[in-house]
Amino acid sequence: MTASPKAVELAGVAALAAAEKKAEEIIALDVSERLVLTDAFVLASGSTERQVSAIVDGVEEALHGAGVKAVRKEGQSQARWVLLDYGEIIVHVQHAEDRVFYALERLWGDCPQIELPDLGEEPDGEASPA
C-alpha cells in the first residue's frame, strides 16, 4: 500500500506553502505502510518560533484553499513543534533545534520519501542556492 494520490497532492501543497515561508529541510514521507492513521508526514523546519508560526499559518491557508481543514492542531502556543493533522497527511513544523533533537526522519527513515514539486524556485524565477 502506498500513499493515496490525494495525500501526495496535499503533501505537495503543504510543502510549497512551507517553502514560501522560507521553511528549511522540507521532506514528505510515505508512512502508509507503517501507520493506519495517515498516509504521509510532511516535515519542515523554522529557525525561530516566529518563523514556525508563519510556516504553520501558510500551510493552513494553502490547505484550506485546497479544500481541507485540520482535524487537530497541537503545539501552536509554544511554536516549537506544531502538528497539523489533516487525516490523510500530518504536517510537522519544528524549530530547527527540536528537529535535530527528535530526528523524525531518522525514526521514520525506512519509509519512502514522496517526490515533492520543485521547492527551490524563487518568485523571480531564479533558483535559490542549495
C-alpha positions in Angstrom: 0.0 0.0 0.0 1.3 3.5 -0.8 0.1 7.0 0.0 -3.1 7.9 -1.9 -2.9 10.3 -4.8 -4.8 12.9 -2.7 -2.3 12.6 0.2 0.6 13.1 -2.3 -1.2 16.1 -3.7 -1.8 17.6 -0.3 1.8 16.9 0.8 2.9 18.9 -2.3 0.6 21.8 -1.4 1.8 21.9 2.2 5.5 21.7 1.1 5.1 24.6 -1.3 3.3 26.7 1.3 6.1 26.0 3.8 8.8 26.8 1.2 7.0 30.2 0.5 7.6 31.0 4.2 11.3 30.0 3.9 11.0 26.7 5.8 14.1 24.6 5.6 14.7 20.8 5.2 11.2 20.2 3.8 10.5 16.5 3.1 7.5 14.3 2.8 7.4 10.6 3.9 5.0 7.9 2.8 4.1 6.3 6.2 1.1 4.5 4.9 2.6 1.0 5.4 3.6 1.8 9.0 0.6 3.8 10.2 -3.1 3.3 9.8 -3.9 6.9 10.9 -2.4 8.7 8.0 -0.7 8.3 4.6 2.1 10.9 4.8 4.1 13.1 7.0 5.4 16.5 5.8 8.3 17.8 7.9 9.6 21.3 7.8 11.8 23.5 10.0 11.9 27.1 11.0 14.8 28.9 12.7 12.7 30.9 15.2 9.3 30.5 16.9 8.0 33.4 14.8 9.0 31.6 11.6 7.5 28.3 12.8 4.2 30.2 13.4 4.4 31.8 9.9 5.0 28.5 8.3 2.1 27.0 10.1 -0.2 29.9 9.0 1.0 29.5 5.4 0.4 25.7 5.4 -3.1 26.1 7.0 -4.1 28.8 4.4 -2.9 26.8 1.5 -4.5 23.6 2.6 -7.7 25.4 3.4 -7.6 26.8 -0.2 -7.2 23.1 -1.3 -10.5 22.3 0.5 -9.2 20.6 3.6 -9.2 21.7 7.2 -7.1 20.4 10.1 -8.9 18.0 12.3 -6.4 18.6 15.1 -3.6 21.1 15.9 -1.1 20.8 18.7 1.8 22.9 19.9 0.8 26.1 18.3 1.1 28.2 21.5 4.8 27.4 22.0 5.6 27.3 18.3 8.5 24.8 18.8 6.8 21.8 17.3 3.4 22.3 15.7 1.5 19.3 14.5 -1.3 19.8 11.9 -3.4 16.7 11.4 -5.4 16.7 8.1 -6.3 13.0 8.2 -4.5 11.9 5.0 -1.4 13.9 5.9 0.2 15.2 9.1 2.4 18.2 8.9 5.1 18.6 11.5 6.6 22.1 11.6 9.5 22.1 14.1 12.0 24.6 15.4 15.4 23.7 13.8 16.8 22.7 17.3 13.9 20.4 18.0 14.1 18.9 14.5 17.7 17.8 15.3 16.8 16.5 18.7 13.7 14.5 17.8 15.0 13.4 14.3 11.7 12.2 12.9 13.3 11.5 9.5 15.7 9.1 11.3 12.8 7.5 13.2 10.8 7.1 10.0 13.9 6.6 7.8 12.7 3.2 6.4 9.6 5.0 4.9 10.0 6.1 1.3 10.1 9.8 0.5 7.4 11.4 -1.5 8.6 13.4 -4.5 7.7 17.0 -4.0 7.3 19.8 -6.5 10.5 21.9 -7.1 10.7 23.9 -3.9 13.9 25.8 -4.9 12.3 28.4 -7.2 12.2 32.0 -6.0 9.3 34.1 -7.1 11.5 35.9 -9.7 12.3 32.6 -11.3 15.9 32.2 -10.1 16.8 29.1 -8.3 17.9 29.6 -4.7 21.3 28.3 -3.6 21.3 24.8 -2.0 
